Amino acid sequence: MSLMTAMRMVALSTLAVGWLAAAALLWRTAVPDVTVPQLDAATLFDARTLERNERYAYGHALLWALGLGAQLGALALLVRRRPEPRGPWALRGALVGALVYGVAWLADLPSDLAGHWWRRHHDVSELGYLGFLLGPWSTTLGELALAALAGAAVVAAGRLLARSAWLGLWAAFVALAAAYVLVYPSLLAPRLRPLEDRTLAAEIQSLAREAGLGETTVEVRKARERTRAVNAEAIGAGPTTRVILWDTLLEPEVGRGEIRFIAAHELAHVARDQLWKGLGWFALISLPCLWVLGRVVRLGDPRALPLAGLVLLLLQLATLPAANAITRRYEREADWEALRLTRDPAVAEASYRRFARTNLTDPDPPLLLHLLLDSHPSLVERIATARGTR
C-alpha cells in the first residue's frame, strides 16, 4: 500500500466518523421515555372515514408513482438526445439546466393535474384548473431560474475544479440552502396579513414565550382558495419568530384550543431548532450523493446535465425513506413539546381527528406508503402520544 493510498484511507475514515457523529447529534430529540398505549385505527375512526381516507391516500400514491416514472422516463430520453446548444459554456450550462427542469416539469404535469382532480373529487379543493396552473407561476419561474443557475454552476465546477467539483458543488448548494432559509420569510411576507383576533394572537405569543422564544408575530396566509385542509407554519430564521395560520384554520367550526395546539406544534419546530437541524441533515445527506454524482457524471460537460438530473432524481428516491424517518422523528418531538405547552391532550386528539376529516389523512397507512410518503407519524401514533400524557 502506497503512502498516498494510506493517507486517503485515513482521511475517508476520519470523514466517515465525523459524518456519523454529526448524524448522531442531529438524530437526538427531547422526547420523554414514556409508554404510550397501543391503539387500533378501527376503534378510533368509523369504517367510512377509514375507507374514504385510505382510497384518497392510495390515489395520491399512485399518481405520485406515475409522475415519478414519467419524470425518469423523460430524463432518460433526454440523456439519449444529449442536447448541445451553442454559445459560451456557462450559457450552454444554463440553457440545458433550464431544459432539464422544463422536461421534468412537463412530464409530471399530467400527474399534477390528475392529483388536483382527485382533490376536487374529494372536496379537499374547490380551485379551478386554470387557477391551479397559473397560481404558482412565480414559484415555477423562480425554480426555472434556479435550475438554469444550477446548470451553469455544475458546468463551472466541473471545468474549474475537475475531480473536486462535487465538493465545490456541495459547499455551494449548502450555502444556497442556508441563504434560502434566511430569505424565505421575506419572500413569504407579501402573501400574509396580520391576525385580526388580537386575543388569539396574544395567546399564541404567550405560548411562544413559554417555549423560550423571543418576539413573535402572528399572521394569516390565504389558503382557502386552494384547499380546505387546515395547517399552520412557523418561521424563526430571523430576529423574530413568525407564526402563520392558514385561513382554513380560522373557520368557526375549528375550536380555539385546536388552533392553539397547532400553533404550539409549529412553535416547537422553532424552539427545538429543527429548521437548522434540517439544514444540517441536508448537508450530511447531500455530501455522499454529490460524491456519487461526481463519479458518474462528467460535470464540466453541458451535454451531461440531463444525466446529472436523472442521477439526482434517483438519489433523491433512494434517500427518501431516510429523509422521511428524520422528519417524522422531529414531528413527534414537536407533538410532545406542543402537549407540554398546551397541557390539553384531549384538544390535541381533537386536532388529529380534524386532520382526518378535513385533510383526509389516512389514520394508519400501509408500511410501504408510510416509509416512502409520510413526513409525519400516523394519526393513530399521534393520538396514542396524546393519550400517553394523560
Protein Blocks (a to p, Z undefined) as FASTA:
>chain_A
ZZklmmmmmmmmmmmmmmmmmmmmmmpccddcdddddddfklmpcfklmmmmmmmmmmmm
mmmmmmmmmmmmmmmmmmmnopadeddfklmmmmmmmmmmmmmmmmmmmmmmmmmmmmmm
nopaccdfklmmmmmmmmmmmmmmmmmmmmmmmmmmmmmnmmmmmmmmmmmmmmmmmmmm
mmmmmmmmmmpccdfblmlmmmmmmmmmmnopacdddddddfklmoccdcdddddfbmbd
cddddfklmgfklcfklmmmmmmmmmmmmmnommmmmmmmmmmmmmmmmmmmmmmpcfkl
mklmmmmmmmmmmmmmmmmmmmmmmmmmmmmmmmmmmmmmnopaklmmmmmmmmmmmnop
afbacfklmmmmmcbdcfklmmmmmmmmZZ
